[in-house]
Amino acid sequence: MRQLFLCTSFSILLLLLAAPQSLLAEKPNIIFILADDSGFSDLGCYGSEIQTPHLDGLAKNGLMFTQFYNTGRCWPTRAALMSGYYPHMVHRDKLPDLNVVGGNRGARQPWARLLPDFLKPHGYRNYHSGKWHIDGKVLAAGFDRSLDMRNQGNFFTAKGNTVNDQPVKINSDERDYYATTANADHAIACLQEHAEKHADQPFFHYIAFIAPHFPLHAKPEDIEKYADQYLAGWDQMRAARYQRQLDRKLHKTTLSKLEPEIGPPYKFPDAFKKLGNGEIDHPANWNDLTAEQKKFQATKMAIHAAMVDRMDHEIGRILNQLKTMQAFDNTLIFFASDNGASAEIMVRNGGHDPLAAPGSAASYLCLGPGFSSACNTPFRRHKTWVHEGGISTPLIAHWPAGIPSRGELRTTPSHVIDIVPTILDVLEIKKPEKWNGEAIPPTPGKSLLPAFFNDVTIQRDSLWWFHEGNRAIRVGDFKLVAAKNDPWELYDLSDDRAESKNLITQYPVKAANLKAQWEKQLRQISEIAILTAPKKKSEKNRERKKPAVKKPLE
């Protein structure tokens, strides 16, 4: 450990000596870019055939983390990312057998502040552009400006969105409106205003794209770029992405096998009636599909690719604005996804017109389990599960003035709970111990700053997951995982992130120890959640009982 410290300190010293003094005198700006439902392999630099030159450029001149995790679902990840806590600790995901409000309707405790509240006292301006999906108003969370894209059912209208927590005024003509572009427009406007009025202050900007979340909506010219590209099917797409990942040494696992029995996580039988005979609810062998099914599925993947492509294009515009305002070199930019690609199939909002052009406003399509499996290459399963496919995300970190390495991989297991402590560590900000007189519990995450300089493993006791009955814990290279109502499985992730060789019978003691550690973590998280939970109406006339966790899930 002492050698690691000396090595890291020496690297920092070399960086300080080499960096321009004009940059060192300035606090770095911070940008976190979050995609929605993008799979581990959806970027070119992570193995994709989708054109993502701007994100690939950030990776080439920065760092790529290969074992970075989210929570497996949208709102828990966003709460964890911005607060530094497991979402269950701050009432933003449900815990088993506890009478505590959690999930997307849960409200954080007063002490559960988001990152801007800790940056503002140190002179930072804070901006938010895009999806929110965290409880409470955006400006109340410490942001100075916000575009909250509350409309997540139609990419071609701003109806329902808010600016600075106030409803947007809708133009009568929205023919040129597209949510991903509007998201970037707002981000660029914030940066331009910052350069004009607040150039003496650093900024934090949280840019949360909705893309490529369903409905699959994209501009016709973007879809055309990928038309018919996926007619060879998800089997071939997975194999090609997997080989590119091996060539780039992103992992050393086998390719996971498709699971034909695993379909969408939620059942919407009426959707299949609306979507027609081209839709299927499982990742079958591509050669077993009908011609109609192949065309329908390939078209959906082409729209998904178009949405990722367009997001990258808009990120390029944001990067150009940073360069214009001479802030690019001293801005720490992160990119990640909130969960794995989605196997969901449903029809919501305005419904689905089977005669409308796929990807247009009148259509409502979801990626589904076949191509979702391919987007999550090489891993198993999808969004909502806590197998590797549901919780693995790219993480790119780019900061020319602060990260000396270029184009290197970082293999340390890490998680969105690490982002807040990392940013505070980078800025040498000590998080307050109290908020309005109330103690702030310690956060479970770790700073990733040492990994900015060397491919070191950040030491921690464990990484822990629970979402809708799906549960997992990772300690070192071993992972214990189970889907809802299924028995535990044990995997050695050092060479099996495909989760293909279940070692539960081979290492029963190891499995028992991990299970006990998962349950211990559950109790610790539950104690924080239940002790700080508001009483429900049904509890107002009852004395609150001593917190207790019922029998753990088997």
N, C-alpha and C positions, 0 to 999 in steps of 0.2 A: 504493500500500500504506500509506503514511504517513497519507493522508487517511482510509482505511478504519479505521486504528488510532485516529486522533483521534475519528472519528465514533462508533466503538464505545465508546471510553473515555468520551466525553461522555454517551452513552446510559446507560452503567452509572452514571455520576455522578448523572444525573437520577433514575434508579431508586433509588439509595441515599438520595437526599434525600427522595424521596417515600414510601419504604417505612417502615412502623412500626418503631421502634427495637426493640421487643420481638421482632419477627421477625428483624431483622438480627443480634441477639445470639445467635440459635440457628442451628445448622447445619441445613440442610434435610434432611428425610427423602427417600428415594428409593424409588419403586415402579416396577418394570418389569413390565407385563402382556403376556404373549405368547399369541396364539392359535395354533392348529395347523391347517394346511391351509386357512386363510381366504384368499380371493382379494382382489386389489387393490380391487375395487369392492363388497365385501360389507358395508361400513358405509354407513349413510344419508348421512353427510357425504362419502363418496367415490362417491356415485352410486346407492346401492342403494335398493330398495323395502322392504328388511327394516327392521323397527323397532329402531333402536339409539339411543334418546334419550340415554342416559347417556354413551356415547362421543361422540355428536354434540355433547353439551354441553361435554365436555372440548375438542373441536375448536373450538367457537364461542368459548370463552374462553381458548384457547391457540393452538397452531400446528399446521398440517398440512403435513408434508413430502410433496412430490409425486414425488420421484425418489430414494426410499430403497430400498435393496436388502438382500436376504438371500442365502444361499448356494444356494437352490433345493432344500434338503432339510432334514429335521428335525434330526438330530444334528449335522451340520456347523454349522448356524446357531446352535444352542445353545452349542456350544463356542466359536464366534467371538464370540457375544454376551457370554459370561461371562469370556472370557480376553482379548479384544482382538486375537487373532491370526487369520489365515486358518486354517481348521481343519486343513489339510494340514501346517502348520508344527508343530502339536501332536498329530500322529498321529490326528486325528479325521476325516480323509477321505483317500482313496487318491490317490496320485500315479502317473502313467503310467510304466511300465517301471522301477519302483524296487522292490527287494526289501525294502520297509519295511511293517510292519504299519500299516494305517490303516483308516479307516471306523468303523462303530459298535462295533467291537471293539478299536480302538486305545486305547492308554493314554498320557495326557499325560506329558511330562517333568516331573521334580520342580520345575523353575523355572516351569513353565506354571501359575501360580496363578490362581485365579478371583477375581473382584472382591471378595468378602467378606474375603479375606485381606489386602487392601490397605485396607479400610475399618475392620476391627476395631481396629487400633492407634490409630485416631483416635476411638474411643469408640462406634462403631456396633454395634448389635445387628443380626443378619442372619437373615432368615426366608425359607423356601422353601415354597411351596404349589403342588402340581400335578405335572406331568410333569417328569422329570429328563432322562434320555437323554444324560447326560454320563458319562464314565467315573468310576469310584470311588464311594465313599460320600458322601452329601450333607453330613453333619456334618463329615467330614474336609476338605471344601472350604471350611470357615469359617462354615457356617451354624449358628445356635444352635437352631433348630427346623425340622422338615421334615415335610411329607406328600409322599411319593413315590408318585404314582399309576402304579405299574408295570403295573396292569391296564389295558390299552388296547384290550381286545377286547370289553368289556361295560360299558356306562355304568350298569348297574343293580345292580352289586355292587362292594363294596370288596375282594373276595377278591384276594389277591396284592399289595396295597398295603403300604407300610411307613410307620410314623410314627417319626421320629427313628432311621431305619435299622433298626427292629424291625418284624416282621410285625404287622399290625393284627389286633385281635380282632373277628371278624365277629359281628354280632348275628344271632340266629336269624330275626328278621323284618326284611327289607330292602325291604319294599313301598314305602317312601317314599324309598329311596335313589336318588340320581341324581348322577353324578360331578361335573357342573359345579356343582351346589349344594353338594356336599360340599367341593369345592375352595374355594369362597367361605367356607363355614363355618370351615374351618381357617384361612384368611387372617384372618377376622374374630376368631377366637379368639386368634390371635397378637397382633393389634393390641390387643385388650382386655387381654391379659396385659401387653403393653408399657405401656399407659396406667396400669395398676395398679401395676406393679413396677419399671418402667424409664423412667418419664416424663422423667427427667433426661438420657436418652440419645437420640440420633437413631437412626433405623433404616433399613435397606435391606430391601426385600421383593420377592422374585422370585416372581411369580404366573403360573404357566404352565398355562393351560387345555388340555385335550385337544381340546375342541370347536373347529371342527366336523369333526375327523378321523374317518375311517371306523372302525368301522361307524356308519352313520347311525342313531343312537339318540336319541330325544327323547321328552319327556313328551307324552301324547295331547293335552292342552289346548293345548300350544304348536304341535303339528302342525296342529291344527284352525284356528288363526289363518291358516294359509297354504294350507289345503286348496283345491285346484283353482285357485289363483292363477297357476300356471305352465302351465296347459293351452294357452296361446297359444304356448308354446315358447321355446327359447333364442334364436332369431333376434329375436323381439320384445323379449325381456328385454335382450339386448345393445344393441339400438337405443335402448331407453328409458334404460338406464344411461349409455350414451355421450352422449346428449343432455344429461342432467343434469350430467355431468362437464364438457361444453362450457359449459353455463350457469354453472358455478361456476369456470370457467377453470382446471381442474385440469391441463390439457394443451392442446396445439394439434396433435395428431396426427390422422390418419384412423383409422377403426375397422378393425382387422385383419380379414382374411378368414378364414372358417373353413377348416380344412384337413381335408377328409374322409378323407385318407389317414393321418392321425395319430390313432392310438388309444391305448390304455393303454401305459405304458412297459414293462410286464412282462406276459408271456402266461400266463394261467391258463385254458386251454380248458375244464377241468371246471367252472369257475365258471358258465359260461353254461348248462350243463346243469341246474345247481341253481337258477339264477335264473329260467329260463323264457324265453318268447318276447318278453317285454317289454324285455329287456336288449339293447342294441346296443353295438358296440365302436368307433364312430366318430361324429363330429358331422355327421350327414347333414342335408340340408335338412329342416326340421321337417315340411313338407307331404308329404314322401315317407314319413313314418313311418305305421305302422298305428295304429289307435285304441288297441290294447292297448299298443303302445310309447309312445305319447304319454302315456297315463295312468300307466304305470310310471315313465317318466322325470320327469314333473311331480311325482309323489308323492315321488320321491327329492329333488328340489329343495326341495319343501315341508319335508321333514325337515331338510335342510341349513339352510334359513332359520330353522327353529324352534330349531336348536342355536345359531345365531348370536344370535338373539333372547334366548334363555335366558342365554347368556353375558353379554350386555349387562345383563340384569336383575340378575344376580349381581354384576356390577361395580358396579351402582348401590348394592347393599347394602354393598359395601366402601367406596364413597365416603361413604355415610351414616355409617359407623363412623368414618371420618377426621374428618368434621364433628363428630360427637358428642364425640370426644376433642380437638377444636379443633386438629387437625393438618392440615386440608385445605389451607389457604392456603400453608403452608410445606412442602408435599410436592411434589416434582418427580415427575410421573406420566408415564410413557411407555406407549404401546401400539403393538404391531406384530404381524406374523404371521411364522412361521418359514419359509414358502415360499408359492408360489402355490397355488391350488386344484388338487385332484388329479384326474387322469384315470384313476387306477387302478381296476380291477375285479377283485375276488377274493372268496373266501369262506374265512374262517379261524375260529379259536377254536371256538365251539360250533356252527358251521355255520349254515345258513339253512333255516328252515321256510317254504315258500311259502304255507302256510295261516295263518301267524302275521300279526298286524297289522304292517304296515310301520312300522319305527321302534321296535318292541318288542324285548325282550331275545332272543327266539327268531329274530329276523330278522338278516340280515347283508347290508347294502347299501352300495355305494360310489357316489359322485356320478357318475363317468364323464366322458368327454371332451366331451360335448355341453354340459351345464350348467357343467362346469368352465371351458370357454371363456367362457361368459357371466359367471361369477364373476370371471374375470381381465380383463374388459373394461377398456380397449380393446386389450389386448395379445395376443400370439401364445403359444400353447402353455401348458404346465402345469408343475406340480411335477416336479422332477428335470431338466428342461431348463433351460438358462441363457439362452434367449430371454426377453424382458421378462415374459411371463406367468408364468414359473417363478420369477423372482427379485425381482419387484416387490412391495412391501408398503406399506400405509399406515404412516405414523409420526405419531402424535399426541404432542405435548409440552405439558404443562399444569403451570403453576407460578405461581399468582397473585402470590406474594411476590417472584418472581424474573424472570418474563418479562413485560415491559411491554406487548407486543402482544397483541391479542385478535382471534381469528378470521382470522388472516393465513396466507398460503401461504408455504412456503419451497421454493425450486426447486433448491437445490444438490444435485448428485449426492452420495449418502452411503450408508453401509453399516453393517451390524451391528458391524463391527470398530471403528466410531467411538464406540460407546456407552461402553466403559470409559474411553477418554481424555476423553470429554465429562464423565462423572461425576467423574472425578478432577480435571478442570479446574474444574468448578463448585465443588468442595469445597476447591480449592487444595491438593490432596494431590500430593506428588511421589512417583511410583512408585519403589520401591527399585531399585537397579541390580544387586543380587545377592540370591539366596535360598539360605540355608545355605551361603554361600561360593561358590555357582555363579552365573556371570554370567547375567543375564536379557536375552535379545535384545530390541532395540527393537521395539515393535509398529507395524504398518503403518497403523493408523487415525489419524484426525484428530479434534480436538475440534470439536464443532458449536456450542460456546458462542457464537461471534460471530453465528451465525444466530439465536440467541435474540432478538437486538436488531434485526437488519436482514436483508433478503433478499439476503445476500451468497453468493458462490460460494466454498466452501472449496477452497483450492488443494491439489492433489495430483498425483502423476505419473500414476496410473492406478487403476482398480478392476479386479480380476482374478477369474476364475472357472474352476474345473474340477470336474466331477462326473460320474463314470461315463462318461468319454469326451466329454461335452458341455463346451465350452470357450468362453471369451469374455474380451475385455478392452475396457474403456471408457477412452478418453483424450479429455478435453474432451467434445464432443458426438458424437464418432465411436465406434462400437462394431463390433468384429470378433467374429463369433460363428459357431459351427458346432456342429451336433448330431453325435453319435457317428457316425463313418464318413462324414460328409458334408463337402463342401468348405467353406472359409471363405466367409462373407458379410459385407458391409460396409454399415453403415447410418449415416445422419446423424440422430441422435436429437433434434436441435433441432426438427424438424418431422415425424419419422417414427419414433416409438416403437412404431408398429404393425409395424415391420420389414417393410415392404411393397416398398420400392424398393432392391433390391440394387445397390450402387454399386461392386462389386468390379472390374468391367471399366472403369468410368469413372475410378476413382482407384487404379490398380495400385500406384503408389509409396506412397500412404497406407496401403493394405492391407499391403504388404510391411513397412513400418515398424512397423505395429501387430503384425503377426505376430512380428517380431523382438523387440518389447517384451514380448509374451506369453511368448515362449521365454526371454527374460532373466529375467522374473519367476519362471518355472517353475524355472529353475536356482537362483535365490536361495532360493526356498522349499524346494526339494529339498535344498540344502546344509544348511539348518537341520534338516530332518526326518531326513536320513540320518546326520548327524554325531551326533545325539542319540538314535538309535534303538537299542533293546536288540537284542542278537543273537538271531536265531532259533535253535532247537535245531540245525538243519542247518548253522548257521554257527559253532557253538561250537568246532569243531575246525579251522576255516579262518581264516586271517588275514584280517582285514577289509581289503578293497581300498580304494584311493583313491576317494572318491565321484565318480560320473560319471553324467551323464544321457544316455540313449540318444537315438537320432534322434528329433527332435520329431515330434509328430503332424502329418500334413499335412491 
